[in-house]
Amino acid sequence: MCTLCDRPLGARVEWHHAVPKSEGGRETVPLHPICHSTVHAALTNSELAALCSDGALDAVRGHPEVARFLRWVADKPRDFHAPTRRSRTRDDGWARRKR
């Protein structure tokens, strides 16, 4: 089962560091690729570290963008994938680095 959306995993599985490696995390959890992309599109590594200090993704599920995604993806097939857009409200300097 996907740790984020609780749907059965499909053919592709990605392993996500609940606390990012850059923030000292070591434990990984299985996610669908689309779920993994959504987490990183919505939250910075420092936000993830703060929300997942206990290694669980419960607080991430409560983030407004992630919660909206979870409602949308709930009835999709296990191997469903679609492009993931970066959050409009997220500002980690990514847009400035891409210029």
Legacy VTK file of the C-alpha trace (Angstrom):
# vtk DataFile Version 3.0
C-alpha trace
ASCII
DATASET POLYDATA
POINTS 99 float
0.000 0.000 0.000
1.122 3.546 -0.754
2.024 5.288 2.477
0.495 8.576 1.324
-2.775 7.656 -0.431
-3.383 4.143 0.982
-4.107 2.729 -2.500
-2.483 -0.557 -3.573
0.923 -0.075 -5.166
1.342 -0.763 -8.880
4.240 -1.881 -11.044
6.308 1.221 -10.224
7.175 2.086 -6.650
9.298 4.993 -5.483
10.933 5.112 -2.071
10.498 8.427 -0.281
12.538 9.685 2.672
9.829 10.961 5.036
12.491 13.191 6.565
14.672 14.232 3.602
18.247 12.930 3.492
19.457 16.538 3.383
17.766 17.019 6.779
19.213 13.838 8.307
16.488 11.341 7.362
17.248 7.667 6.782
13.921 5.817 6.799
12.059 5.378 3.511
8.424 4.621 2.733
6.856 3.291 -0.499
4.829 5.709 -2.650
3.267 5.769 -6.103
5.363 7.943 -8.443
2.492 10.463 -8.716
2.180 10.648 -4.929
5.942 11.151 -4.580
5.905 13.934 -7.181
2.996 15.642 -5.447
4.725 15.668 -2.061
7.829 17.299 -3.512
5.827 19.739 -5.637
3.872 20.966 -2.621
6.533 21.037 0.097
10.187 21.981 0.439
12.648 19.650 2.163
12.695 21.836 5.273
8.871 21.803 5.400
8.893 18.016 5.038
11.450 17.679 7.826
9.316 19.817 10.132
6.089 17.966 9.294
7.580 14.455 9.360
9.883 14.649 12.360
8.385 11.361 13.609
8.778 9.675 10.188
5.015 9.547 9.511
3.216 11.295 6.652
0.063 12.160 8.634
0.835 15.888 8.749
1.688 15.896 5.023
-1.795 14.506 4.259
-3.250 17.546 6.027
-1.437 20.058 3.797
-4.152 21.733 1.653
-2.589 20.908 -1.733
-1.799 17.330 -0.753
-5.283 16.847 0.734
-6.869 18.082 -2.502
-4.642 15.704 -4.499
-5.587 12.759 -2.240
-9.304 13.370 -2.809
-8.691 13.528 -6.579
-6.473 10.429 -6.853
-8.555 8.204 -4.542
-10.496 6.493 -7.350
-7.646 6.282 -9.889
-6.052 2.942 -10.886
-2.909 1.871 -9.027
-0.589 2.635 -11.984
-2.248 5.956 -12.868
0.145 8.789 -13.646
-0.288 12.382 -14.800
2.010 15.414 -14.926
2.515 17.066 -11.549
2.751 20.826 -11.328
4.840 22.628 -8.755
2.861 24.590 -6.180
2.211 28.233 -6.997
2.635 29.128 -3.338
5.866 27.199 -2.794
8.924 29.424 -2.840
12.156 27.556 -2.368
14.128 29.590 -4.872
13.549 27.051 -7.660
12.100 29.613 -10.077
15.005 31.990 -9.446
17.582 29.219 -10.041
15.954 28.237 -13.350
16.433 31.719 -14.865
LINES 1 100
99 0 1 2 3 4 5 6 7 8 9 10 11 12 13 14 15 16 17 18 19 20 21 22 23 24 25 26 27 28 29 30 31 32 33 34 35 36 37 38 39 40 41 42 43 44 45 46 47 48 49 50 51 52 53 54 55 56 57 58 59 60 61 62 63 64 65 66 67 68 69 70 71 72 73 74 75 76 77 78 79 80 81 82 83 84 85 86 87 88 89 90 91 92 93 94 95 96 97 98
